[in-house]
């Protein structure tokens, strides 16, 4: 990927440049060379004859072992790792708080998890389509850096409005009487859909919280990381980038539990007023996280612009100006066609363009299949588990405290796995590490669904059952392991694929996969659950079919992993063998000469 270049190819001889943050990279498929953000490091010392000791002493290919080896591999990478880890920390702290609150508001307001499938299909999916279309359409004209602040500002504005205006007036804004009349005339299976309309302010909060993870964490953060990280460094940096994020996940769980169970806002307050004060405190912390994210991103970009002397910013402005000019030319051409009485050209929408690109690129299609499969398997399991969790913990405070415990465990386990991830990448390889998450989901899913089906048939899925806490605990364990494996192993391995692809794949394709792919998976699972709810009436009665669907989806997930390994396995093996990476770069440089 990284081409050898010189500061002045006509005057400088023997200078070797390795593109790390700002380097010229030849695009794949015959595309023109583009400026990619990488750190430029010049090794311009003149070539000298090796000493006898250098010739006789064979180089050691074995990295140092133990703690010394762990820190040795980070030499020269701390300046890149630490700021990004801090930014990921703020993002994930907000994400953990939002995850706990969105489930608490939605599940306890309805009295069950049946409205989640309807929310996913009729609220989250349309919002995801709008975000992907907007991103694909304005990314070239605005640039990634500006777009980052625009999307962050949109999220922070809504969360502030929800905290100050919508939630305090929810009882007046929710049409409960109309909803009760409507629900009485419809089948039992669509009661969740009615609840989406009834609790529309909570539904908006749920949608925004869902998109926070897809847009801010997956799309914008990893988009920046992919621009600034070399393939051979990704196996080290990417797993460790999330250590700060999962410390945040664990701390958000502990924080949510403490606020839900220990913090008392004042004496003599009603239960609803106490919970409202607790929600305002947690959302204030989300606002502070937004400030931290913006400040850390500004610091990272300031350092990047200082390092490249403003070349990257100038190139981004030039590309944005060219994109805007092309857009204006297209508008002028259409105006001329209309004036001449002809039909104007149909503009290709950003969403349609992104979807067509996914279908054209085999690598991006496999990534989309993995993303859809992950979303499908996750929604099928989570609706069943959250319904059982609601039976065990019916009040908002109890439910949010339980979710806080789950997030604390999830963040802790993910941190442990992230520290171990570089070792796993070396031992299992890229494909083996990528396959850990779907295999874990399959095996643990069999155990959870099997136990749930047995307990449903035995009449133990009630609050008074002594076995229900153990089933909920088992489901929580599956949730923790699945999320930990996803963020510590699956996500870093998936992101490494983008580094091997061209710029269009890493922007347009990634936007479709990260935002739309995950929500399409959840939407497919939600459609399946809606059909099962209409047929069986309840999620509990549909458990056998949920187990069958979960298993088939995970098999599709594993197939996509195998196809990607066939296409890019040898190239991605470089993350485990830095010597092979160096040899590949030398070979490319020699071929260029």
ROVO-197182 format. One line per 4 residues: number of its first residue (from 1); for each residue z, x, y of C-alpha. Coordinates in nm, 4 decimals. Layout:
% residues N
NUM = Z/X/Y; ...
***
This chain:
% residues 593
1 = 0.0000/0.0000/0.0000; 0.0809/0.2801/0.2339; -0.2089/0.4888/0.3526; -0.1723/0.8472/0.4703
5 = -0.2613/0.8895/0.8386; -0.2334/1.1472/1.1136; -0.1377/1.1226/1.4802; -0.4760/1.2627/1.5684
9 = -0.7027/1.2991/1.2687; -0.9430/1.5283/1.4592; -0.6848/1.7763/1.5848; -0.3810/1.7721/1.3541
13 = -0.4110/1.9345/1.0140; -0.1491/1.9161/0.7397; 0.0524/1.6371/0.9002; 0.1668/1.3737/0.6554
17 = 0.2627/1.0313/0.7793; 0.4345/0.7824/0.5546; 0.4178/0.4251/0.6783; 0.7604/0.2724/0.6553
21 = 0.7976/0.0454/0.9569; 0.4911/0.0827/1.1732; 0.1873/0.2094/0.9854; -0.1767/0.1359/0.9378
25 = -0.2331/-0.0449/0.6130; -0.5644/-0.1232/0.4472; -0.5673/-0.4914/0.3640; -0.6648/-0.6057/0.0186
29 = -0.9918/-0.7725/-0.0641; -1.2017/-0.5858/0.1891; -1.0042/-0.7155/0.4871; -0.9914/-0.5076/0.7993
33 = -0.7069/-0.2665/0.8614; -0.4110/-0.4246/1.0379; -0.1011/-0.2985/1.2062; 0.2021/-0.3689/0.9915
37 = 0.5555/-0.3095/1.1095; 0.6828/-0.0036/0.9342; 0.8911/0.2928/1.0365; 0.6720/0.5958/1.1098
41 = 0.8071/0.9195/0.9794; 0.6127/1.2373/1.0473; 0.6471/1.5372/0.8273; 0.4267/1.7561/1.0415
45 = 0.5617/2.0953/0.9497; 0.2841/2.3368/0.8501; 0.2299/2.3948/0.4855; 0.3989/2.7055/0.3552
49 = 0.3819/2.8923/0.0292; 0.6501/2.7936/-0.2180; 0.9142/3.0512/-0.2996; 0.9501/3.1761/-0.6567
53 = 1.2725/2.9845/-0.6944; 1.0944/2.6655/-0.5944; 0.8259/2.7284/-0.8540; 1.0600/2.8167/-1.1348
57 = 1.3137/2.5396/-1.0789; 1.1797/2.2170/-1.2278; 1.2501/1.9085/-1.0201; 1.5173/1.6761/-1.1513
61 = 1.3885/1.3267/-1.2193; 1.7297/1.1887/-1.3084; 1.9184/1.0251/-1.0180; 2.2874/1.1054/-0.9792
65 = 2.5065/0.8796/-1.1872; 2.8113/0.6732/-1.0947; 2.9238/0.5955/-0.7419; 2.7557/0.9086/-0.6039
69 = 2.4217/0.7917/-0.7440; 2.4711/0.4449/-0.6024; 2.5212/0.5774/-0.2474; 2.2572/0.8494/-0.2890
73 = 1.9834/0.5909/-0.3300; 2.0796/0.4447/0.0100; 2.0167/0.7685/0.2007; 1.7953/0.6893/0.4989
77 = 1.8184/0.3129/0.4410; 2.1490/0.2276/0.6099; 1.9913/0.1693/0.9508; 1.7664/-0.0949/0.7984
81 = 2.0185/-0.2483/0.5571; 2.3263/-0.3022/0.7758; 2.1791/-0.5074/1.0659; 1.9833/-0.7312/0.8297
85 = 2.2894/-0.7824/0.6112; 2.4855/-0.8940/0.9188; 2.2136/-1.1408/1.0182; 2.1985/-1.2757/0.6644
89 = 2.5784/-1.3109/0.6774; 2.5677/-1.5458/0.9762; 2.2833/-1.7465/0.8238; 2.4622/-1.7904/0.4923
93 = 2.7995/-1.8723/0.6465; 2.6342/-2.1611/0.8308; 2.4421/-2.2564/0.5168; 2.7595/-2.2725/0.3080
97 = 2.9339/-2.4974/0.5596; 2.6276/-2.7225/0.5915; 2.5880/-2.7503/0.2136; 2.9456/-2.8700/0.1727
101 = 2.9259/-3.1160/0.4624; 2.5888/-3.2714/0.3773; 2.6942/-3.3543/0.0214; 3.0336/-3.4796/0.1354
105 = 2.8869/-3.7139/0.3971; 2.6084/-3.8524/0.1798; 2.7805/-3.8821/-0.1590; 3.1123/-4.0247/-0.0361
109 = 2.9469/-4.2654/0.2105; 2.7508/-4.4295/-0.0721; 3.0076/-4.3863/-0.3493; 2.7770/-4.1822/-0.5729
113 = 2.4829/-3.9424/-0.5834; 2.2114/-4.2034/-0.6447; 2.0816/-4.1825/-0.2883; 2.0002/-3.8096/-0.3147
117 = 1.6689/-3.8680/-0.5019; 1.5587/-4.1129/-0.2319; 1.6618/-3.8744/0.0442; 1.4663/-3.5935/-0.1174
121 = 1.1440/-3.7937/-0.1490; 1.1362/-4.0083/0.1636; 1.3198/-3.7854/0.4126; 1.3349/-3.4190/0.3112
125 = 0.9758/-3.3978/0.1825; 0.8085/-3.5429/0.4962; 1.0196/-3.3112/0.7114; 0.9150/-3.0156/0.4959
129 = 0.5484/-3.1122/0.5301; 0.5872/-3.1257/0.9065; 0.7578/-2.7829/0.9189; 0.4951/-2.6143/0.7009
133 = 0.2107/-2.7677/0.9015; 0.3717/-2.6631/1.2297; 0.4439/-2.3109/1.1083; 0.0943/-2.2538/0.9698
137 = -0.0610/-2.3882/1.2889; 0.1391/-2.2011/1.5535; 0.2412/-1.8834/1.3699; -0.0701/-1.6915/1.4752
141 = -0.0581/-1.8174/1.8339; 0.3134/-1.7573/1.8924; 0.4030/-1.4732/1.6590; 0.6913/-1.4462/1.4131
145 = 0.9478/-1.3218/1.6647; 0.9027/-1.6084/1.9098; 0.8808/-1.8627/1.6298; 1.2169/-1.7427/1.4983
149 = 1.3954/-1.8404/1.8192; 1.2060/-2.1700/1.8477; 1.3107/-2.2906/1.5025; 1.6666/-2.1630/1.5418
153 = 1.6960/-2.3478/1.8737; 1.5680/-2.6715/1.7190; 1.8293/-2.6615/1.4435; 2.1154/-2.5762/1.6793
157 = 2.0161/-2.8566/1.9175; 2.0254/-3.1200/1.6441; 2.3545/-2.9991/1.4964; 2.5152/-3.0110/1.8416
161 = 2.3800/-3.3648/1.8987; 2.5093/-3.4795/1.5586; 2.8554/-3.3383/1.6224; 2.8938/-3.4736/1.9762
165 = 2.6936/-3.7991/1.9716; 2.5773/-3.9252/1.6315; 2.8817/-3.8783/1.4075; 3.1433/-4.0177/1.6504
169 = 2.9306/-4.3335/1.6878; 2.8138/-4.3613/1.3263; 2.9925/-4.6898/1.2573; 2.8126/-4.8559/1.5487
173 = 2.4779/-4.6961/1.4666; 2.4719/-4.7789/1.0921; 2.3347/-5.1304/1.0137; 2.5843/-5.2042/0.7351
177 = 2.5621/-5.5862/0.7472; 2.1821/-5.5836/0.7239; 2.1990/-5.3310/0.4396; 2.4433/-5.5436/0.2407
181 = 2.2113/-5.8428/0.2660; 1.9096/-5.6342/0.1645; 2.0864/-5.4704/-0.1299; 2.1841/-5.8104/-0.2698
185 = 1.8170/-5.9087/-0.3021; 1.6941/-5.5856/-0.4667; 1.7390/-5.4308/-0.8121; 2.0462/-5.2144/-0.8695
189 = 1.8346/-4.9014/-0.9154; 1.7139/-4.8990/-0.5520; 2.0610/-4.9229/-0.3977; 2.0417/-4.5507/-0.3205
193 = 1.7266/-4.6072/-0.1156; 1.8981/-4.8751/0.0876; 2.1875/-4.6353/0.1501; 1.9458/-4.3804/0.2991
197 = 1.8502/-4.6330/0.5684; 2.2027/-4.7616/0.6159; 2.3573/-4.4183/0.6731; 2.0595/-4.2877/0.8683
201 = 2.2597/-4.0434/1.0813; 2.3993/-3.8818/0.7667; 2.0492/-3.8786/0.6212; 1.9197/-3.6846/0.9239
205 = 2.2046/-3.4382/0.8865; 2.1246/-3.3978/0.5157; 1.7578/-3.3284/0.5906; 1.8363/-3.0706/0.8585
209 = 2.0893/-2.8958/0.6348; 1.8378/-2.8825/0.3499; 1.5690/-2.7363/0.5745; 1.8095/-2.4775/0.7191
213 = 1.8110/-2.2868/0.3910; 1.4351/-2.3151/0.3391; 1.3250/-2.2351/0.6951; 1.5880/-1.9986/0.8347
217 = 1.7052/-1.8199/0.5200; 1.3922/-1.8140/0.3049; 1.0976/-1.8275/0.5427; 1.2023/-1.6537/0.8635
221 = 1.4555/-1.4006/0.7370; 1.2613/-1.2863/0.4335; 0.9409/-1.2855/0.6368; 1.0962/-1.0251/0.8638
225 = 1.2358/-0.8293/0.5688; 0.8956/-0.8173/0.3988; 0.7409/-0.6738/0.7147; 0.9894/-0.3884/0.7358
229 = 1.0486/-0.2847/0.3747; 0.8427/-0.0607/0.1483; 0.7856/-0.1654/-0.2115; 0.9746/0.1320/-0.3575
233 = 1.2738/0.0559/-0.1329; 1.2780/-0.3165/-0.2099; 1.4472/-0.2757/-0.5484; 1.7420/-0.1122/-0.3685
237 = 1.7554/-0.2993/-0.0380; 1.6735/-0.6568/-0.1357; 1.9575/-0.7123/-0.3845; 2.2078/-0.5532/-0.1441
241 = 2.0826/-0.7470/0.1588; 2.2525/-1.0537/0.0220; 2.5937/-0.8922/-0.0250; 2.6874/-0.9872/0.3310
245 = 2.5302/-1.3286/0.2764; 2.7385/-1.3992/-0.0300; 3.0552/-1.2689/0.1247; 2.9738/-1.5390/0.3794
249 = 2.9155/-1.7900/0.0983; 3.2530/-1.7101/-0.0547; 3.4310/-1.7144/0.2813; 3.2626/-2.0434/0.3756
253 = 3.3981/-2.1960/0.0548; 3.7496/-2.0743/0.1298; 3.7148/-2.1909/0.4900; 3.5926/-2.5388/0.3972
257 = 3.8767/-2.5764/0.1472; 4.1371/-2.4623/0.3990; 4.0120/-2.6988/0.6684; 3.9850/-2.9877/0.4204
261 = 4.3303/-2.9470/0.2628; 4.5559/-2.7410/0.4907; 4.4541/-2.7749/0.8548; 4.6096/-3.0732/1.0352
265 = 4.4526/-3.1500/1.3757; 4.7470/-3.3545/1.5037; 5.0223/-3.6003/1.4115; 4.9772/-3.9749/1.3895
269 = 4.6016/-3.9693/1.3376; 4.4170/-4.1999/1.1014; 4.2388/-4.0659/0.7963; 3.8990/-4.1165/0.9617
273 = 4.0100/-3.9429/1.2822; 4.1496/-3.6465/1.0874; 3.8253/-3.6040/0.8956; 3.6247/-3.6328/1.2194
277 = 3.8299/-3.3534/1.3786; 3.7787/-3.1349/1.0724; 3.4041/-3.1938/1.0829; 3.3930/-3.0972/1.4517
281 = 3.5767/-2.7728/1.3773; 3.3385/-2.6797/1.0960; 3.0308/-2.7653/1.3029; 3.1644/-2.5559/1.5914
285 = 3.1669/-2.2623/1.3507; 2.8032/-2.3382/1.2659; 2.7214/-2.3201/1.6375; 2.8921/-1.9798/1.6599
289 = 2.6872/-1.8633/1.3619; 2.3727/-1.9614/1.5514; 2.4772/-1.7370/1.8399; 2.5445/-1.4514/1.5970
293 = 2.2044/-1.4964/1.4304; 2.0170/-1.4864/1.7611; 2.2110/-1.1815/1.8843; 2.1621/-0.9859/1.5605
297 = 1.7916/-1.0683/1.5449; 1.7500/-0.9575/1.9063; 1.9230/-0.6277/1.8242; 1.7004/-0.5660/1.5202
301 = 1.3831/-0.6350/1.7143; 1.5021/-0.4250/2.0107; 1.5506/-0.1278/1.7789; 1.2117/-0.1893/1.6179
305 = 1.0368/-0.1954/1.9564; 1.2196/0.1188/2.0636; 1.1218/0.2963/1.7426; 0.7502/0.2199/1.7744
309 = 0.7297/0.2605/2.1514; 0.6256/-0.1019/2.1962; 0.3130/-0.0680/1.9824; 0.4183/-0.3459/1.7463
313 = 0.4973/-0.5870/2.0283; 0.1650/-0.5092/2.1961; -0.0229/-0.5668/1.8702; 0.1573/-0.8997/1.8189
317 = 0.0712/-1.0103/2.1737; -0.2918/-0.9106/2.1225; -0.3140/-1.1041/1.7953; -0.1482/-1.4096/1.9528
321 = -0.3872/-1.3961/2.2488; -0.6845/-1.3774/2.0128; -0.5543/-1.6773/1.8175; -0.5040/-1.8797/2.1350
325 = -0.8513/-1.7895/2.2568; -1.0025/-1.9001/1.9256; -0.8137/-2.2293/1.9570; -0.9383/-2.2823/2.3132
329 = -1.2946/-2.1962/2.2092; -1.2745/-2.4537/1.9324; -1.1529/-2.7182/2.1771; -1.4336/-2.6340/2.4215
333 = -1.6923/-2.6525/2.1441; -1.5648/-2.9937/2.0353; -1.5690/-3.1179/2.3947; -1.9318/-3.0095/2.4254
337 = -2.0192/-3.1874/2.1013; -1.8543/-3.5088/2.2194; -2.0356/-3.4858/2.5550; -2.3636/-3.4527/2.3685
341 = -2.2850/-3.7642/2.1672; -2.2219/-3.5740/1.8460; -1.9238/-3.5866/1.6162; -1.6730/-3.3095/1.6784
345 = -1.5717/-3.0717/1.4063; -1.2698/-3.1724/1.2062; -0.9934/-2.9228/1.2610; -0.8305/-2.7960/0.9460
349 = -0.4658/-2.8921/0.9631; -0.2069/-2.6212/0.9181; -0.0603/-2.7988/0.6154; -0.3955/-2.8499/0.4405
353 = -0.4946/-2.4910/0.5103; -0.1689/-2.3625/0.3610; -0.2039/-2.5786/0.0485; -0.5654/-2.4722/-0.0058
357 = -0.4609/-2.1098/0.0268; -0.1994/-2.1581/-0.2470; -0.4660/-2.2916/-0.4827; -0.7045/-2.0034/-0.4017
361 = -0.4559/-1.7232/-0.4679; -0.3401/-1.6836/-0.8324; -0.0328/-1.4843/-0.7296; 0.0785/-1.7347/-0.4663
365 = 0.0081/-2.0209/-0.7087; 0.2424/-1.8640/-0.9655; 0.5052/-1.8184/-0.6963; 0.4613/-2.1848/-0.6026
369 = 0.5019/-2.2923/-0.9662; 0.8247/-2.0920/-0.9899; 0.9529/-2.2446/-0.6663; 0.8640/-2.5988/-0.7757
373 = 1.0209/-2.5438/-1.1179; 1.3398/-2.4085/-0.9647; 1.3639/-2.7111/-0.7357; 1.2931/-2.9551/-1.0190
377 = 1.5506/-2.8103/-1.2571; 1.8078/-2.7861/-0.9785; 1.7779/-3.1475/-0.8605; 1.7866/-3.2880/-1.2150
381 = 2.1125/-3.1067/-1.2871; 2.2805/-3.1461/-0.9493; 2.2462/-3.5235/-0.9244; 2.4124/-3.5660/-1.2639
385 = 2.6894/-3.3172/-1.1811; 2.7573/-3.4442/-0.8274; 2.7852/-3.7982/-0.9572; 3.0587/-3.6816/-1.1959
389 = 3.2237/-3.4818/-0.9166; 3.2314/-3.7966/-0.7005; 3.4055/-3.9895/-0.9821; 3.6738/-3.7214/-1.0015
393 = 3.7111/-3.6713/-0.6217; 3.6307/-3.9976/-0.4380; 3.7601/-3.9138/-0.0859; 3.5668/-3.6926/0.1616
397 = 3.8546/-3.4440/0.1953; 3.8927/-3.4036/-0.1829; 3.5182/-3.3783/-0.2373; 3.4672/-3.1172/0.0369
401 = 3.7651/-2.9163/-0.0940; 3.6069/-2.9137/-0.4422; 3.2737/-2.8030/-0.2954; 3.4580/-2.5293/-0.1077
405 = 3.6003/-2.3996/-0.4363; 3.2523/-2.4010/-0.5907; 3.1029/-2.2101/-0.2979; 3.3836/-1.9554/-0.3078
409 = 3.3154/-1.8892/-0.6751; 2.9389/-1.8854/-0.6172; 2.9604/-1.6338/-0.3354; 3.1971/-1.4074/-0.5281
413 = 2.9824/-1.4008/-0.8423; 2.6643/-1.3480/-0.6412; 2.8191/-1.0479/-0.4651; 2.9084/-0.8951/-0.8010
417 = 2.5575/-0.9513/-0.9371; 2.3961/-0.8117/-0.6232; 2.5904/-0.4894/-0.6555; 2.4774/-0.4694/-1.0182
421 = 2.1187/-0.5741/-0.9390; 1.9709/-0.2241/-0.8804; 2.0992/-0.1249/-1.2239; 1.9549/-0.4426/-1.3786
425 = 1.6161/-0.3813/-1.2162; 1.6089/-0.0328/-1.3702; 1.7201/-0.1484/-1.7152; 1.5496/-0.4864/-1.7486
429 = 1.2475/-0.4202/-1.5288; 1.1029/-0.6574/-1.2730; 0.9959/-0.9333/-1.5159; 1.3190/-0.9165/-1.7147
433 = 1.5296/-0.9506/-1.4030; 1.3152/-1.2363/-1.2718; 1.3598/-1.4208/-1.6031; 1.7410/-1.4135/-1.5989
437 = 1.7695/-1.7210/-1.3760; 1.5464/-1.9639/-1.5738; 1.6937/-1.8504/-1.9068; 2.0466/-1.9056/-1.7760
441 = 1.9488/-2.2478/-1.6420; 1.8043/-2.3462/-1.9795; 2.0945/-2.2390/-2.2005; 2.3715/-2.3651/-1.9733
445 = 2.1759/-2.6833/-1.9007; 2.1661/-2.7668/-2.2709; 2.5429/-2.7278/-2.2905; 2.6109/-2.9404/-1.9797
449 = 2.3726/-3.2257/-2.0596; 2.4798/-3.2324/-2.4237; 2.8468/-3.2625/-2.3267; 2.7651/-3.5257/-2.0628
453 = 2.5704/-3.7397/-2.3113; 2.8547/-3.7230/-2.5653; 3.1181/-3.8158/-2.3049; 2.9054/-4.1024/-2.1696
457 = 2.8684/-4.2487/-2.5169; 3.2426/-4.2053/-2.5776; 3.3351/-4.3736/-2.2478; 3.4922/-4.0649/-2.0909
461 = 3.2926/-4.0617/-1.7631; 3.5713/-4.2391/-1.5750; 3.8351/-4.1056/-1.3372; 4.1197/-4.1743/-1.5809
465 = 3.9636/-3.9689/-1.8631; 4.1531/-3.6437/-1.9382; 3.8216/-3.4808/-2.0375; 3.6384/-3.5502/-1.7113
469 = 3.7919/-3.2520/-1.5219; 3.6698/-3.0175/-1.7956; 3.3154/-3.1563/-1.7786; 3.3130/-3.1269/-1.3990
473 = 3.4454/-2.7723/-1.4316; 3.1660/-2.6900/-1.6784; 2.9060/-2.8341/-1.4406; 3.0567/-2.6316/-1.1570
477 = 3.0270/-2.3197/-1.3718; 2.6580/-2.3910/-1.4350; 2.6035/-2.4496/-1.0614; 2.7778/-2.1218/-0.9740
481 = 2.5907/-1.9123/-1.2316; 2.2534/-2.0681/-1.1474; 2.2945/-2.0092/-0.7726; 2.4332/-1.6586/-0.8199
485 = 2.1427/-1.5582/-1.0450; 1.8931/-1.7190/-0.8065; 2.0060/-1.5389/-0.4919; 2.1020/-1.2033/-0.6448
489 = 1.8249/-1.1557/-0.9017; 1.5500/-1.4194/-0.8840; 1.4992/-1.4280/-0.5064; 1.4840/-1.0475/-0.4549
493 = 1.2448/-1.0102/-0.7503; 1.0274/-1.2923/-0.6144; 1.0147/-1.1389/-0.2661; 0.8930/-0.8066/-0.4090
497 = 0.5704/-0.9803/-0.5073; 0.4901/-1.0566/-0.1419; 0.5083/-0.6879/-0.0522; 0.2131/-0.6245/-0.2852
501 = 0.0048/-0.8953/-0.1127; -0.1903/-0.9055/0.2141; -0.0683/-1.0384/0.5484; -0.2177/-1.3852/0.5025
505 = -0.0362/-1.4290/0.1717; 0.2876/-1.3104/0.3275; 0.2702/-1.5640/0.6114; 0.0639/-1.8694/0.5214
509 = 0.1270/-1.8518/0.1466; 0.4965/-1.7754/0.1876; 0.5433/-2.0670/0.4288; 0.3940/-2.3072/0.1751
513 = 0.5915/-2.1632/-0.1172; 0.9313/-2.1228/0.0473; 0.9471/-2.4467/0.2429; 0.7082/-2.6836/0.0695
517 = 0.7284/-2.5483/-0.2867; 1.1041/-2.5876/-0.3169; 1.0971/-2.9366/-0.1651; 0.8018/-3.0413/-0.3836
521 = 1.0106/-2.9419/-0.6831; 1.3053/-3.1446/-0.5621; 1.0710/-3.4316/-0.4771; 0.9208/-3.4310/-0.8263
525 = 1.2683/-3.4389/-0.9741; 1.3644/-3.7196/-0.7385; 1.0591/-3.9281/-0.8345; 1.1545/-3.8784/-1.1968
529 = 1.5107/-3.9894/-1.1251; 1.3942/-4.2934/-0.9291; 1.1855/-4.4039/-1.2242; 1.4810/-4.3500/-1.4559
533 = 1.7133/-4.5393/-1.2203; 1.4763/-4.8360/-1.2119; 1.4510/-4.8337/-1.5921; 1.8080/-4.7452/-1.6928
537 = 2.0001/-4.8650/-1.3848; 2.2310/-4.5600/-1.3529; 2.2118/-4.1811/-1.3762; 2.4632/-4.1809/-1.6613
541 = 2.2398/-4.3972/-1.8797; 1.9420/-4.1692/-1.8082; 2.1128/-3.8425/-1.9128; 1.9055/-3.7850/-2.2341
545 = 1.5772/-3.8046/-2.0423; 1.7166/-3.5785/-1.7700; 1.7970/-3.3171/-2.0342; 1.4468/-3.3381/-2.1831
549 = 1.2818/-3.3035/-1.8409; 1.5077/-3.0123/-1.7438; 1.4087/-2.8188/-2.0568; 1.0328/-2.8687/-2.0106
553 = 1.0482/-2.7624/-1.6470; 1.2289/-2.4367/-1.7273; 0.9607/-2.3518/-1.9864; 0.6968/-2.3924/-1.7112
557 = 0.9055/-2.1622/-1.4905; 0.9093/-1.8911/-1.7582; 0.5317/-1.9227/-1.8058; 0.4748/-1.8489/-1.4342
561 = 0.6985/-1.5405/-1.4597; 0.4868/-1.4138/-1.7507; 0.1599/-1.4670/-1.5605; 0.2879/-1.2775/-1.2572
565 = 0.4014/-0.9936/-1.4806; 0.0508/-0.9766/-1.6292; -0.1061/-0.9555/-1.2805; 0.1358/-0.7246/-1.0968
569 = 0.3771/-0.5897/-1.3556; 0.2556/-0.2306/-1.3409; 0.2582/-0.2256/-0.9597; 0.6030/-0.3804/-0.9399
573 = 0.7320/-0.1261/-1.1916; 0.7327/0.1207/-0.9009; 1.0563/-0.0336/-0.7754; 1.2247/0.1162/-1.0808
577 = 1.0487/0.4528/-1.0667; 1.0306/0.6158/-0.7224; 0.8448/0.9146/-0.8703; 0.5662/0.6858/-0.9900
581 = 0.5535/0.5378/-0.6407; 0.5197/0.8813/-0.4800; 0.2442/0.9763/-0.7235; 0.0592/0.6524/-0.6433
585 = 0.0791/0.7243/-0.2698; -0.0476/1.0802/-0.3222; -0.3356/0.9454/-0.5312; -0.4291/0.6982/-0.2557
589 = -0.4178/0.9743/0.0036; -0.6378/1.1973/-0.2117; -0.8842/0.9138/-0.2668; -0.8984/0.8507/0.1079
593 = -1.0016/1.2118/0.1657
***
